[in-house]
């Protein structure tokens, strides 16, 4: 298994995994829509900033991970990192999640971050991710609550849907 920076030609495989991650994280069940064009833009931005990693096995892309690094609100000279997403195809998860997590940590450190925050969205993988995080030295530091304040269809239309409406 090789973990490397993403290349533009990885985009088709990353798009498929982005959709899979979105479903597993429970977003689709909450009525949100995955937008291919938006995700492609996000991949491009993360890739150009060298914040997007790809997991390859036997020449095939089987996983991905991305992070963001930003100054702390309480001291701009301190950088903090947080995962944007990370995902391994189900058949490649056992025994490899820790390697991906460590690669993201190393990337965050190389970008100057002093901490790395990883998320376990409520959903199919929350308990497994919690076990992985605890076993690799993470500790629970915050509980996040989310409230939907408008209907998903009003606040989450797709780029393709907007383009179709604008063309009429």
Secondary structure, DSSP 8 states (H G I E B T S, - for coil): -EEEE--GGGHHHHHHHHHHHHHHTTTGGGT----HHHHHHHHHHHHHTT-EEEEEETTEEEEEEEEEEEEETTEEEEEEEEEEEEEE-GGG-TTTHHHHHHHHHHHHHHTTEEEEE----SSTTHHHHHHHHHHTT------------S-HHHH---HHHHHHHHH-
